[in-house]
């Protein structure tokens, strides 16, 4: 095994994607089940996401879902990737993570993002505007201040004095916020390598040591699909690629469909182009191919950790992909058979 891969942590983000013919409650239960499975495989963290008003995504309340995941697991770190801070009052977010850390001490991560509701209707329902994301740095400082006990007049209970590791999610611009706050950085995706490297360089150059991190820590996020053949691995990417193409041409993000049905579709020229674009650039293939691609990605970025964000219709094939990835990274010994 590559020494580069061996020295890198591997974690999983599950977005609780819905699938055709299966409802949102089942998607949430699938998330909890997957957390138990990847814990057995030896992954370091399991994170859940926040989306509002998206038909194809069931995960709308990440701290609630993280609580269910933490209750169902024992060793894996559990967190959010992430809570979108502009959607919430920092005090409330601090209280929620304070409760999580109190219930599951030493197992909780606080991943924080700067997106605000995707549509005008969702933003209105949340009581937010697009410009609210512009104050992300100040919002983050307030959030961390509740844990440090530096906010005036009010105390966050039970958060104050607890150490819940914060992570800042970024697609580029947020890297400067993470550097200034002295927090670990989660950044993606692996397809835009040049832009990714520039943001990571700026983060490391501007990093200020803090009570939360003494030195820069980089988590790179992206899709990784592993199968017996390269074609099988590529088919794992098909449902998400089509869902994205559908959203960009029709305005709605649908549940994931079976790859074989998508491959038989008649698409417009624009749909076909977006679909094919969605398939390109991800790390996928056989174990040998993925091992080589991961080694290059980790060397290029100097990443301390890889956060795998793969979604697909076939849950058994997804688990098999994670099992093969765990083998590549030697995450587990003796746990090769994880129940589907």
C-alpha positions in Angstrom: 0.0 0.0 0.0 1.1 3.5 -0.7 2.7 5.3 2.3 0.9 8.5 1.2 -2.5 6.7 1.4 -1.6 5.0 4.6 -0.9 8.3 6.3 -4.2 9.8 5.2 -7.6 9.6 7.0 -10.7 8.6 5.1 -14.2 9.7 6.0 -17.7 9.6 4.5 -20.3 12.3 3.9 -23.8 11.0 3.1 -26.4 13.5 1.8 -29.4 11.3 2.5 -30.3 11.1 -1.2 -33.7 9.7 -2.0 -34.2 7.0 -4.6 -37.0 6.4 -7.1 -39.7 4.2 -5.4 -38.4 4.9 -1.9 -39.5 7.7 0.4 -37.5 10.2 2.4 -37.9 8.4 5.7 -36.3 5.4 4.2 -33.4 7.6 2.9 -32.8 8.8 6.5 -32.8 5.3 7.8 -30.4 4.3 5.0 -28.1 7.0 6.2 -28.0 5.6 9.8 -27.5 2.1 8.4 -24.6 3.3 6.2 -23.0 5.0 9.2 -22.8 1.7 11.0 -21.5 -0.1 8.0 -18.6 2.4 7.3 -17.8 2.4 11.0 -17.2 -1.4 10.7 -15.0 -0.7 7.7 -12.8 1.6 9.7 -13.6 5.1 8.3 -12.6 8.0 10.5 -15.8 10.2 10.3 -19.3 10.1 9.1 -21.0 13.4 8.3 -24.5 14.4 7.2 -25.6 17.4 5.3 -28.2 20.2 5.3 -30.6 20.9 2.4 -34.0 22.6 2.5 -36.8 22.1 0.1 -34.9 19.8 -2.3 -37.0 16.9 -3.5 -34.1 14.5 -3.9 -32.5 15.1 -0.5 -34.0 14.0 2.8 -31.4 15.5 5.1 -32.8 18.9 6.2 -31.9 18.8 9.9 -28.3 17.7 10.2 -27.9 18.0 14.0 -31.0 15.9 14.5 -29.7 13.3 12.0 -26.2 13.4 13.5 -27.8 12.5 16.9 -29.4 9.5 15.4 -26.1 8.4 13.8 -24.2 9.0 17.0 -26.7 6.9 18.9 -26.3 4.0 16.4 -22.5 4.0 16.3 -19.7 3.8 18.9 -16.3 4.6 17.5 -16.6 6.7 14.4 -16.6 10.5 14.7 -20.0 12.0 13.8 -20.7 15.4 12.4 -22.1 17.7 9.8 -20.9 18.6 6.4 -22.3 21.0 7.2 -24.7 23.1 9.1 -25.2 26.2 6.9 -24.5 29.0 9.4 -26.2 31.8 7.5 -29.5 29.9 7.8 -29.4 29.9 11.7 -28.6 32.0 14.7 -25.1 31.1 15.9 -26.3 30.7 19.5 -28.8 28.1 18.5 -26.1 26.2 16.5 -23.8 26.3 19.5 -26.5 25.0 21.8 -27.3 22.1 19.4 -23.7 21.0 19.2 -23.3 21.5 22.9 -26.1 19.0 23.5 -24.6 16.6 21.0 -21.2 16.8 22.6 -22.7 16.3 26.0 -24.6 13.2 24.9 -21.7 11.7 22.9 -18.5 13.2 24.4 -15.5 13.0 22.2 -17.3 11.9 19.1 -18.8 15.0 17.6 -17.5 17.3 14.8 -19.0 20.7 13.9 -18.8 21.2 10.1 -20.0 24.7 9.2 -20.8 26.1 5.7 -21.7 29.5 4.4 -24.5 28.7 1.9 -27.9 30.2 2.3 -31.2 28.7 1.0 -30.9 27.7 -2.7 -34.1 29.4 -3.9 -36.0 32.6 -3.1 -38.8 30.6 -1.6 -36.6 28.7 0.7 -34.7 31.8 1.8 -38.0 33.5 2.6 -39.2 30.5 4.6 -35.9 30.6 6.6 -36.2 34.4 7.0 -32.9 34.9 5.2 -31.6 36.8 2.1 -28.8 36.1 -0.3 -26.5 38.7 1.3 -26.7 37.0 4.7 -23.9 34.7 3.5 -21.6 37.7 3.2 -21.3 37.9 7.0 -20.0 34.4 7.4 -16.7 35.3 9.0 -18.5 37.3 11.7 -21.1 34.6 12.2 -18.4 32.0 12.6 -16.5 34.1 15.1 -19.8 34.5 17.1 -20.4 30.7 17.0 -16.9 29.9 18.3 -17.2 32.6 20.9 -20.2 30.8 22.5 -18.0 27.8 23.1 -15.1 29.9 24.4 -17.4 32.0 26.8 -16.4 35.3 25.2 -19.8 36.5 24.2 -21.2 39.3 26.4 -24.2 39.0 28.7 -25.5 35.6 27.6 -24.0 32.1 28.1 -24.6 29.2 25.8 -25.6 26.1 27.8 -24.3 23.4 27.8 -21.9 24.5 25.1 -19.6 26.9 27.0 -16.3 25.3 27.8 -16.9 22.3 25.6 -14.4 21.5 22.8 -16.4 20.5 19.6 -13.9 20.6 16.7 -15.0 23.1 14.1 -14.4 22.6 10.4 -15.1 25.3 7.8 -16.5 24.0 4.4 -15.4 26.0 1.4 -15.5 25.9 -2.4 -12.8 28.5 -2.6 -13.6 31.8 -0.9 -14.3 30.2 2.5 -10.7 29.1 2.6 -9.7 32.6 3.8 -12.4 32.5 6.6 -11.0 29.2 7.8 -7.4 30.5 7.8 -8.4 33.6 9.7 -10.4 31.6 12.3 -7.7 29.0 12.7 -9.9 26.0 11.9 -9.5 23.0 9.7 -10.6 23.4 6.1 -12.9 21.1 4.1 -12.8 21.8 0.4 -13.8 20.3 -2.8 -14.2 19.0 -5.2 -11.3 17.0 -6.6 -12.4 17.6 -10.2 -11.3 21.3 -10.2 -7.8 20.6 -9.2 -6.2 23.9 -10.2 -8.7 26.0 -8.3 -8.6 23.6 -5.4 -4.8 23.9 -5.1 -4.9 27.7 -5.2 -7.5 27.8 -2.4 -5.5 25.3 -0.3 -2.3 27.3 -0.8 -4.1 30.5 0.3 -5.5 28.7 3.4 -2.1 27.5 4.4 -0.4 30.8 3.8 -3.0 32.8 5.8 -3.5 30.3 8.6 -3.5 31.7 12.1 -3.0 29.2 15.0 -6.0 29.2 17.3 -7.4 27.3 20.3 -9.1 25.1 17.7 -6.0 24.1 15.6 -2.3 24.8 16.0 -1.6 24.2 12.3 -3.4 23.9 9.0 -5.5 20.8 8.5 -6.9 20.1 5.0 -9.8 17.7 4.2 -10.4 17.3 0.4 -13.9 16.2 -0.5 -15.0 14.5 -3.7 -16.6 11.5 -5.3 -14.7 8.2 -5.2 -16.2 5.1 -6.8 -14.5 1.7 -6.8 -15.8 -1.5 -8.4 -14.5 -4.7 -10.0 -14.3 -3.0 -13.4 -13.9 0.6 -14.5 -17.2 0.4 -16.3 -19.0 -0.7 -13.2 -17.4 2.1 -11.2 -18.5 4.6 -13.9 -22.1 3.3 -13.7 -22.1 4.2 -10.0 -21.7 7.9 -11.1 -24.6 7.8 -13.5 -27.5 8.5 -11.2 -26.0 11.6 -9.6 -24.8 12.9 -12.9 -28.2 12.6 -14.4 -29.9 14.2 -11.3 -27.6 17.2 -11.7 -28.2 17.5 -15.4 -32.0 17.2 -14.7 -31.8 20.0 -12.1 -29.9 22.3 -14.4 -32.3 21.9 -17.3 -35.6 21.5 -15.6 -35.1 23.3 -12.3 -35.8 20.4 -9.9 -33.4 18.0 -8.3 -35.0 14.6 -8.6 -34.5 11.3 -6.6 -31.8 9.1 -7.9 -32.8 6.7 -10.7 -31.4 3.3 -11.7 -28.3 3.6 -13.9 -29.8 1.2 -16.5 -32.9 3.4 -16.9 -30.9 6.6 -17.3 -28.6 4.9 -19.9 -31.7 4.0 -22.0 -33.1 7.5 -21.9 -33.3 9.8 -24.9 -31.7 13.1 -23.8 -31.7 16.5 -25.4 -28.3 17.7 -26.6 -28.1 20.0 -23.6 -29.0 17.3 -21.2 -26.5 14.9 -22.7 -23.8 17.4 -22.5 -24.5 18.2 -18.8 -24.8 14.5 -18.0 -21.5 13.6 -19.6 -19.8 16.6 -17.9 -21.1 15.3 -14.6 -19.4 11.9 -15.2 -16.0 13.4 -15.9 -13.1 14.0 -13.5 -14.2 11.9 -10.5 -11.9 9.3 -9.0 -13.3 6.0 -10.2 -12.2 2.6 -11.4 -10.8 -0.6 -10.2 -8.9 -0.8 -6.9 -5.5 -0.3 -8.7 -6.8 2.6 -10.7 -8.3 4.4 -7.7 -5.2 3.7 -5.6 -3.1 5.5 -8.2 -5.6 8.4 -8.6 -5.9 8.9 -4.8 -2.1 8.9 -4.4 -1.8 11.6 -7.0 -4.6 13.7 -5.5 -3.2 13.5 -2.0 0.3 14.3 -3.2 -1.1 17.3 -5.2 -3.1 18.7 -2.4 -1.1 17.6 0.7 -4.4 16.6 2.2 -4.6 15.3 5.7 -7.9 13.6 5.0 -10.2 12.6 2.2 -14.0 13.0 2.6 -15.8 10.7 0.2 -19.2 12.2 -1.0 -20.3 9.5 -3.4 -24.1 9.0 -4.0 -25.7 6.4 -6.2 -29.0 4.5 -6.6 -27.6 1.0 -5.9 -27.0 0.9 -2.1 -25.3 -2.5 -2.3 -22.9 -1.3 -4.9 -22.2 1.8 -2.9 -21.3 -0.3 0.2 -19.1 -2.5 -2.0 -17.3 0.6 -3.2 -16.7 1.7 0.3 -15.5 -1.8 1.2 -13.0 -1.7 -1.7 -11.9 1.8 -0.7 -11.3 0.6 2.9 -9.2 -2.2 1.4 -7.1 0.3 -0.7 -6.5 2.4 2.4 -6.0 -0.6 4.7 -8.6 0.8 7.1 -9.7 -2.5 8.5 -8.3 -5.9 9.2 -10.6 -8.8 9.8 -13.8 -6.8 9.0 -13.9 -7.4 5.3 -17.5 -8.9 5.5 -19.8 -6.0 6.4 -23.5 -6.8 6.3 -25.4 -5.0 3.5 
